[in-house]
Every structure is written in C-alpha cells, then in structure tokens.
Amino acid sequence: MKKLYEGIHKFQESYFKKKENFFHRLSKRQVPQTLFITCSDSRVDPNLVTQSNPGDIFIVRNVGNIVPPYEAIKDKNSVAAAIEFAVIGLKVKDIIVCGHSNCGAMQALYKEDKDFNSMPHLKNWLKIAMPVKDIVKTFYRKRHGEDRLRTTEKENILMQLGNIQTYPFVKQLLKNGRLYLHGWYYDIATGCIYTYNPKTDAFEKIG
C-alpha cells in the first residue's frame, strides 16, 4: 500500500497540478468515443497501451474479457449494464474486445473441476467462455502448450465479439453503421497489439 499512497501524492503534486484545468473540465462530463472491454489482469493497462487520456475510453474489465450473451445471467449482469450505459447512454462509436497473451482465465478453461473447489464464482463465470475450449479441441487438435493457449486467447476474443452482437441495440446500431466492433490481441512480452481482420480471418499487427 505504501507504493500506492506515494503514487497518489506524486499524482496530486505533479501530474494533476499541471493539468488542473483539464481535470476541472473533465469533472463536468465524460464523452468517450470507445468502449474498451478487456481482462482484469494487472499487466493489461488500456490507457497505457493506447496512450489515451482520462475520459477517452470507457473501460470494462473482468476475468477473461468475457461478454455474457444477452440472455445470460439475467439477474446480475454488470457487463450488460456497462454496455447499455456506454452504447445507449454515452453513445460510443466503437467497441473493442481486447484479449492478451498468457491469460490465466484461458488457462483455467483446461483445468479440472476439483481445481475450482475454493473458487465457485470463478468456475461459474468461466462457463460462459467454455465453448471456446470446445472450438479449439475440435478445429485445432494438433496445437498444444503455448500454441494452444495463444489460439484459445484469440478464439475467445472472436466468441466475445459474437456474444456482444446478441444485444439487440448493438445489433441495430451495427446494421445502421453507427457502431463498429474491433477484436484486439495484446502481446505483453513484445508490446504489440494485433487487430482481427475478418477479410483475412487473421489477427494483424497494428502499426
């Protein structure tokens, strides 16, 4: 905690003071253009990798950058609430689903049920992404180890892009050309980000 407290002091005494007018304007309203859905992993920092400022992107984070289908978890679906707020309330123009390398959530898809005895909520949450494992086992049978994990991480991004299109208001705005979807893959070790190109059915390096 000491490091965090020191960071707060540094922020207030240097960064904030230099941009005090900016933060004053920002306190009045937010007008982000992009909804950024990514993993809770501590190594993934959307503002850092995109070099964006506070207020630029509306961020949703959860274990495995998962988007429950529209009809899933009807009683309490915080991701759905965030999507509604960003798309309908804030009227963002783009939605990015960003997965990453060495994702613990994707590794967990291949664990045994007994490994989740002390983590029932995590087990239940990961069930939403379990079809990804079936896709990898069916269509990528010869891939193992790191190769299988990379494939799982990327296939998960594509599945979540599909899930988000089950939301009626998202589907309608996509049809009208007022909203755009993007699938990104962040390689932590290299700092490279890849975007999914549906024309080539491949993730291509940005930049």
C-alpha angles and dihedrals in degrees: 000000000000091000091052093049090049089050092053091052092048091048093051095044099044120011097034095045091051091052101031094130091051092053091046090057091042091054090065098059146337124234106176116173096202138054108211115197113189145144126289089233109136091226093062115084113172095192092049098049093044094038088226129157130238108283095028099097134028105222129207117184131184140145107294098001087266125176111199112220115258094263096044125105092002097181100053118012110152092175091057090048091052092048091051092048094047098043102034101025104034095025097221116191100212137038120201123193106196124191125178146207122277092018111184092204092058091047088052092060088074097049125106122258090248090063088068098051091113095036108055094152092053090048091052093046094051091054086079090064096039093101086068090067090052091052092051093047091049103042103023102041095147095056118098140167116358092357091056091048093051089050092048092050092052095043088051090058090053092048092052090050086055092047093053089056089063088074105097096216091049091049092050095049091048089052091051092049093242095114133042132199126215131186115207132185119199119204104204096195095055101027089232122140122205126200125208114247110200091196093062095025089229142107109251127196116257112230 
